[in-house]
Structure formats: C-alpha cells, structure tokens
C-alpha cells in the first residue's frame, strides 16, 4: 500500500512527465493578411507573425531581452566590440534540403542592410562579413554596436537561402510568395484573400519540434465575424489585439478562451501625443506641460482602454532593460494645467478660448487612437484650448500629412523594438528631422545633449554605462516633453485554452511557434 | 442585327471606360500620400534612401502626365501592370477574384429574382391580407436594413447560436478530401449566408415591383380576353401576365448590377468571401493604383456587358423592344 501511495505521489508531483507535448493537430490563427512573405524586405508585425515561422534567425530573445541560441549555437564578441563571431548549428537545413551555411547568413545580412526598412539603423557600422568556414560567421563593425545582438532575431533579420534569392531583384522574386526558409514550418499554400497554410518541417534542426502538424492563417476582414469565429472554435489564436478591446473582454469570459498580455514587451508600443514644436503655442514648454497635466493616464488606461494599457512615464516601456522611472512626473491636475497656461501668457479670450490647435486624427486602431483623441479634445477645451479634429481618410494620407509636418498635435502609437537604437533614435535624433520621411523626428525636437548621449549609447559596450546614458536621455526627454507618452499598450493574445507552449520571450508571437502544442487535439 | 447592335453599344462605352481609367488615375495620384508612404508607414519608419528607391521603382518620381501615358499605353496592349504592394501581375490577381464574386452575385440575383417574383406573383394573385402584409413587411424590412447589419445578424443566428453554416471563407481550408462533388457542396455550404444576405435586399425590391406590375397587368384587357377564352388561370397568370410583369424586374436587375457589386463589397467583408469587392477596398487603402484601376477597368467592362445582355433579354421577352 505504501509503495502504491509512493508511486502515486511521484506521479502527481511530476505533471511535466505526465504531459509531454503531444504532436499533431492544426492551429488556426487569424491576423492581418501580409503583402509578402519575404520578411527580409518588410517590417512590422506581419513580418514576424508569418516570417518567424518560415525563417529562422541567428538568435531569439528570452523573457529578459537577452539573446539565446537559435541558428547560432554560441557566439563570441571581441574585446573591442567590433567583431561578432557566430557558430552555427551544424544540422540546420532549408526547406529544400540544402544546408544553412555562413554564406546564407552573409547574404541575408547584406539583403537586410540594403532593403529592410530598419536596415541602415541596424547595420550602420557594418564593415565586412567573413565566412571562414561554412559554420562560422564573423560580423565586423567599424564601431562597437551592442544593439546588434538584439536585432539578429527572426523578426528583423530572417536568414534566407542564398541559392534561392540571389538571382535578380529579390522583391520581385516569386520565392517571396512561396518562401523557402529554415524555420519550424514550411510554406504550403497561399490563397490571397482567404488563407495561408504552413506545415511542420520534418527536418527542423530542433529535434522533435515543432509539435503542430499545420498552421492555417485565415483572413477575416470584419471584426464581428472574427469574434464569432473565435467564439465557436473556428479560430484558435488571435494575436496583437486584432479584435476590439470590448470583444476581447467578452471573449475572455468564455470557458474555451484564454487572454494574455505577455510577449509584447520587446515590441513595446506606447500610445503618445506628438506635438509640433514649430507651432507658436506648442513651442512653449509650459503649454506642453499643461497638456501633460490635463490627461488622466489612469482614467485612460482603466476606462478608455478597458485595462489594455498602463500609464507610461516616458519614451520606453517599463519592461525594457534600459527603462528609467527617475523622470519628471506630470500628475493629473487641471488646476496646475490652467496655471501653467496663464504663466505662459496665453490668456482666455471673451469666449473662454486661449488658442486653437489642429489634431490630425488617424483613422486606424479606433480603440487606441480615437477614444483618447476625443477625451483629449474635451480635456483641453476645459483649459481653453480649442482642438479641431481633422480626420485622415486613410493611413497613407495620415502618414503623409504628419511626416510633412502638417499637424499641430496627433495621437499615434509607436514601438520601442527590442533595442533603443531603433525605438528612440528615429524619433528624437535631430539628424532625423527629415520632411517627408515616415515616422522620422516629426515634432522637430532638437537637443544637442540628447543627440550626443544617443550617439554615445549606440557604441557603449558596458551594459551599465549604456543604461546610465539612456537613463539620462529619458530624464531630458521627459523634462523637454516634445511628446506626451500616455499608455504602454497591453496588446492581448486570445488563445484556445487547450493550447500550451506559447512563446514566452519578449517578442512573443513574433517568434517561432515551434514549442506550441495541443493538450487535447481538436477534431 | 443583334451583332451590330452589340458592337455599337460596346464602342459607345469606350469613352466612358477611358474616363474611368483616367479619372481614377488622377484621383489616386492627387490624394496626399502614396504607396511608398504607405509601405514606410506600415513598417513604422524607414530611411530616405528606401523611400526614394520605391518611388523610382514604380516611376512615381516622374511627372503625372508621363506616368499616365505610360500606363495607358500598357493598358492598350492588354497589360494591366504589376500591383505595387503585392508585386504580382494585376490581371492574375483580379482574375482569381472574379469567379467568387460572380458566384456570389449570381446566386444572390437568382435568389432575388426567383424569390422576389414568386412572392410578388403570389401576393397579386391570391391577395389574402396575411400574405400581403407578410410580403410588404418583408420587403420594407429587407430594403431598409443596412446590408452589413443583416449579414452580422445572419452570422450570429445561423453560425454562432445555431451553428448550421460556416462563419467565414469560401471553402474548407485544404479541401474536403472527398472529390469534386464534396468540394462543390462545401462551397455551396459556405455560400448560403452571404448569398442570402446579399439577395435579401433585392428580393424585397423585386417582390414589390412584381406585385405592383402584376396588379396592373392583371387588370388589362388582354387578360380579360384570356379569361373569356376559357384558359386556365395558372396559364394566364404565369404565361400571359408574368411575361409583361417581368419587364420592369429585368430593367431593374440590369440597372442595379453596379449597386449589387457595391453591396457585394460589404457582404464579402462580413463573411470573408474572397471576391473583388475586398480587393477594391484593399487597393484603395494601399494606394495601389495599378490594382485599383485594373479592377475598375474590368468591372466597368463587366457592367457594360451586363447592360447589353439586359437589352437583348428585353427583346426576347417583348418583341416590340427588339433592336432594329
């Protein structure tokens, strides 16, 4: 009896042994349809959601933003920080059976540098790439660039097979529609407007993985239909809050649906109010401070974003390793805000209005953008600032107006990405004040101290020193306030509760799904 | 006679089609922002170099007149060019979307015309107050409700609460593995909700139309003559009266084909039906001018052809209307 009891104890104490990942089953995902499956030439979330399944990267990021082995089983960084040597796993192959070699890595990085939207930001100091043998790659830089390790992920630098993509114009290569990669899943079919199908790559170099037989991505343009499909188990996974917040809260209560806001730390989106510093009112710091004091970030997070947000303190999201909370605070106070506007010398007219501002309204993401913009209009009206909303009919119009500085204020959300060289440099470096360039430094913010610190931080190898530089940058930015950072967006992943092993790294669903499995395979 | 008539109609439509192409081209290009902005915006930023290379690649850096002449030259040679965002031939992209849209619109129209006329005849022929009220209630309801709302209600009723039909798509992904017959049944199964949603509005309209004209026609002298000759009532109503009562329905169906296409955009969006309507929306939002103009060009040709067919059908129904 004791032996039986003992055996039972052991069995119940090791649930992991009892629940080894099951192989098999189809995962049905619903997300935006991509324009291309070649994630080396595009950026954004569709590049990762689809591309990371097809293409492996040199490294992945763990829960704390640290690189962990993927195609590279280990790496050494030279003392001067200018040579990165990667040792590739020996048995990795592309989906056509050819081995993944150093030449493919070299080709991929060169392609990324030339064609990826962040190519120049990621590889600005790239000098040469050597391939001393088929399994060793040495990246040589003209200056140390510690951000490199956080950019060599499948999302940003997917490894392409050179023999497939080297001929001709890669953007027009038919293999961009039927890609060949070395990731856990291989391409099967893409019916535009309907679905994309990937299936398990049997020779994936992580043995035994992936567990799923197939991933089917179904495209459902209407949010109400999307919700209905999730409700009835016709869809098992929806990333990036691709259903309205209200519906996510409703779906979450269903017995078959789980909701998680983890895995978006590395993407790091912040909902923010951009202020055009060329405007005669907004160029006054006190006016910007008044606007910051007039917005109740807790109210926005709790009521407007129904909990899918967290008050932001500055330009970086709080899980980011370079985040600092030691910055100026602008607590909610309409009284303080009014006082600041009086001090700035903008008195109320007979109609109670101090001045007028034009708010350029982005028509997309109404949950995040429109609700906040409308709230802000009402708040600013009580301060005597008359906000006139101008809605852009579509995204191209919006991006064009904002990047050509045709706005006073605008609300949008921008992402940090894993390293501040992508997330901060483009928005705050004065050298990136470039009319007509999308998501450049559109506010016209220019501070030589910030320029110097950001440049220094790009090449600072010591993590603690680098962190101090970015802390100082955040302190100055929050004091100068070219932007009011409202909320860290807590995107929601909706998933079927029988799914296990969803990615836990900071890039979440922009990572490969090789560890995902069904605890109970749906029929 | 019919051939020259068709030829004349098609030739007559040429200037209209040209105007559509030029108009769309100019409109897309004078709107702020372009495909390079769109791509850069989606990426969350990029460099000047990449923006410039996209514009050079698509010829967007050249004067508008030059771009337009180049485009028209290609269209005349039957080349609709490459989609800017998807980098695929426009012709190929549009052609793969035509069959689903035709299937949807065709089924919806058949449903609307057959169902609508049947209801209309019934209401005129056997005017019991219950039936009359039911038909007019149905038609007011059908005509007054926004099509996307009807769609969502259908979805909630027959796909979520009573899961009889699929919620989205045109076919089961990966096929049914049961041969072509099973695949056809599968598509028909997916088709029911979208086709009924789209057909409902027009069914309402056609039933009102048939009802009104039937009431008129049934009072005419030749019908009285037919009764006097001792013909069966069924034959009088279905042969003699209906033929005349159908004329307005055919006219409406022909005229409305453009509107049905517009309605299809909404229905395709609600049910994730992979037709042309969704492609149009996508092309507009992405500033993909070759794709947008390609679709508009082909669909305007389609509308012209449908109108010609309507005219010919008219002649078949009513010999007085045959072209001379």
Contacts between the chains, C-beta under 8 A, distances in Angstrom:
chain1	res1	chain2	res2	distance
A	35	B	85	4.8
A	35	B	86	5.4
A	35	B	87	8.0
A	35	B	286	7.7
A	36	B	86	7.4
A	36	B	87	7.0
A	42	B	39	7.6
A	42	B	42	7.6
A	42	B	43	6.4
A	43	B	42	7.8
A	43	B	43	3.8
A	43	B	44	6.3
A	43	B	46	7.8
A	44	B	42	5.3
A	44	B	43	5.4
A	44	B	44	6.1
A	115	B	50	7.4
A	117	B	39	8.0
A	117	B	40	6.6
A	117	B	43	3.7
A	117	B	44	7.5
A	117	B	45	6.6
A	117	B	46	3.8
A	117	B	47	7.6
A	117	B	50	6.2
A	118	B	43	7.6
A	118	B	45	7.5
A	118	B	46	7.4
A	119	B	47	7.7
A	119	B	50	7.5
A	120	B	47	5.0
A	120	B	49	7.2
A	121	B	47	7.8
A	171	B	57	7.9
A	171	B	87	6.1
A	172	B	87	5.7
A	176	B	87	7.3
A	177	B	88	7.3
A	191	B	274	6.9
A	192	B	86	7.5
A	192	B	93	6.9
A	192	B	96	7.0
A	192	B	274	7.3
A	193	B	97	6.8
A	193	B	274	3.6
A	193	B	275	7.7
A	193	B	278	5.8
A	193	B	279	6.8
A	194	B	169	6.1
A	194	B	170	6.4
A	194	B	171	7.9
A	194	B	173	7.7
A	194	B	272	7.6
A	194	B	274	4.6
A	195	B	169	7.2
A	195	B	173	4.9
A	197	B	173	6.4
A	197	B	174	6.6
A	214	B	174	7.9
A	216	B	173	5.0
A	216	B	174	7.5
A	218	B	168	6.7
A	218	B	169	6.3
A	218	B	173	6.7
A	218	B	272	7.3
A	219	B	272	6.3
A	220	B	167	7.9
A	220	B	168	4.8
A	220	B	272	4.5
A	221	B	269	4.8
A	221	B	272	6.2
A	221	B	278	6.2
A	222	B	148	7.8
A	222	B	152	7.8
A	222	B	269	5.2
A	222	B	270	4.8
A	222	B	271	7.8
A	222	B	272	7.1
A	224	B	152	5.0
A	224	B	155	7.2
A	224	B	270	7.4
A	225	B	152	7.7
A	225	B	155	6.1
A	225	B	167	5.8
A	225	B	168	5.3
A	225	B	270	5.9
A	225	B	271	6.7
A	225	B	272	6.2
A	228	B	155	5.6
A	228	B	156	6.8
A	228	B	159	6.2
A	228	B	160	4.9
A	228	B	167	5.0
A	229	B	167	4.8
A	229	B	168	5.9
A	231	B	160	6.1
A	232	B	159	7.1
A	232	B	160	5.8
A	232	B	163	6.1
A	232	B	167	6.6
A	234	B	166	7.3
A	234	B	167	5.7
A	234	B	168	7.5
A	394	B	33	7.7
A	394	B	284	7.3
A	394	B	285	5.5
A	395	B	33	7.9
A	395	B	38	6.4
A	395	B	41	5.8
A	395	B	42	7.7
A	395	B	285	6.7
A	396	B	31	7.5
A	396	B	32	7.5
A	396	B	33	3.3
A	396	B	34	6.7
A	396	B	35	7.5
A	396	B	37	5.2
A	396	B	38	4.4
A	396	B	41	7.0
A	396	B	285	7.7
A	396	B	286	7.7
A	396	B	287	4.7
A	397	B	31	6.4
A	397	B	32	4.8
A	397	B	33	4.9
A	398	B	33	7.6
A	398	B	41	7.6
A	399	B	33	5.9
A	399	B	37	4.8
A	399	B	38	7.1
A	399	B	40	7.1
A	399	B	41	3.6
A	400	B	32	4.4
A	400	B	33	3.3
A	400	B	34	7.5
A	400	B	37	4.9
A	401	B	32	6.1
A	401	B	33	7.7
A	403	B	37	7.2
A	414	B	44	6.8
A	415	B	44	6.1
A	426	B	45	5.0
A	434	B	48	6.1
A	436	B	48	7.9
A	436	B	51	7.5
A	437	B	40	7.4
A	437	B	45	7.7
A	437	B	46	7.2
A	437	B	47	7.3
A	437	B	48	5.5
A	437	B	51	6.4
A	438	B	37	5.9
A	438	B	40	3.8
A	438	B	41	4.8
A	438	B	43	7.8
A	438	B	45	5.8
A	438	B	46	6.4
A	438	B	51	7.5
A	439	B	40	7.3
A	439	B	41	7.1
A	439	B	44	5.6
A	439	B	45	3.2
A	439	B	46	7.7
A	440	B	45	6.7
